[in-house]
Amino acid sequence: MATSSAIGKLSREEYRRQKDLDAARKAGTAPAAVDAEGKAINPHIPQYISQAPWYLDTGAPSLAHQRRPEGEAEVKDDINQWYARGQRAGPAATKFRKGACENCGAMTHKRADCLERPRKKGAKFTGKDIMPDEIIQTFDSGYDAKRDRWNGYDPSEHKKIMDEYTALEAARQKLREEEIDNQTTTDLAAVKKLAKASGGEKDPDFGSSDEDDEDEEKYADAADAVGQKLDTKTRITVRNLRIREDTAKYLINLDPESAYYDPKTRSMRDAPDKSVRPEDSKFAGDNFLRMSGDAVAAQKLQVFAWQASEKGNDVDLHANPTAGEVYHQEYLQKQEKTKAASQVSILDRYGGGEYLKKPPKELLMGQTEAYVEYSRSGQVIKGKERAKAKSKYQEDLYINNHTQVWGSWYNTSNRQWGYACCHSTTHASYCTGEAGIAAAEASSHAMMLKMEKARVEEQKKAEAAASASHIQQEKAKRLGEQDMQLDKERLAQALKEERKRKADEEDDRFGNDKKRKYNNNMDVDVTEEELEAYRITKRAGADDPMYNYKDSGDQYV
């Protein structure tokens, strides 16, 4: 309702006409109300918005109270305006001015804020090489200009980057063309590779990608570990992802009774097609992959660490994997020695060692079951161990008279790496040979003796402290809780005094008051004989109810 509050109180008839007019305006049968500026007022605007407050009401329908006045609008600078960085204001002065920077002579800053190189003698004293003043700009930027991350960026800088990239691409293209022109080999695969590198994959003369023999090695260089994909930008490892060109596990065998496929973990433990040998199939199941390569050795090492931890040994593959590997190797060596000794003892006792000696299987059969697969060019693809790739770093480099490299020996006592030739754990130290080994063993023995002596001393101290605490506990026992050695004469005297004390208490209770001296020199310490006398007199009348009864003499008079 676009009504005004200045109309005052309406009569019932005027209020009804106003409501009918508002309903007609909302229905579109009556023209909308117009404000002072000639703008139509939407009849669906609520009354609490369209109705002006009393201090802004003009008496006519209007929405001017909801708009910002034109004169109050803040004038902000252009969003593209930015500081002129690095620019100087005009030519430099010819002599030093009062209040200028003592280092460079500019008037726009002081010596503490000067960004020029500190001079041995400033412009204040020499009056030479005075720098021009900087341009100081102050402008009021708006909301968008303050938050524009590209404000002040020079697009010509990006053009330089693009020009450099274009020049590099042109140089690479020219180099590829020269390689193709200088190519004298007849190997079709090499020509195809060079042609593809130079953009020749679109040429139909080179054939399609299906006829290329090297398509299987398309992703070999950039392939990650089996079942994993590493995103180099986010450094997040995503497991069980496959290359899109590879066949999915669940599409290898469409028989519903074949191996089970878990879609959540993308795993298929069994082989999808058991009629094909695992060595010849494209995918033989996840269990086959887990039981090949170094996976079995890693599992054995983990089982060894668990068993060693259960027996109380400090073996943790996560905290110290090197020590765990060393302990595992020592355990395997001891196991082999024990097995060999057991075998020798059995052969010595029962005999039969001559039946265990036989020539190799290759000599007996004249053939071998080793599988070797060759490519069309005669290269070995499968069945032969690949030669180890040489490192770009220098290997087997011996320095300071050493005959072994650093890291060839591991000291299990202090868990440090060193040289196997002299057992030195200091890197780049001079080799001392056998003398160094003997000195290291002597120092280790001396250290062990010192540690044993310290352990014996600690044990003696602990035993002395334990005996002292035991004596203190014996002294701290309460009187009467330990085995008592009673003196008969003292016990008889204590019984006599206890009976006398009880008799005095009985006299006091029955009214036989006597004047007794106050004994201020009374001994408050209780002996074992007095405690035993108290117990005897207390137990004496426990079973006789008339034990403590005493006739006063005045009761029957």
Order of alpha helices (4+ residues) and beta strands (2+ residues): alpha-alpha-beta-alpha-beta-alpha-alpha-alpha-beta-beta-alpha-alpha-alpha-alpha-beta-beta-beta-beta-alpha-alpha-alpha
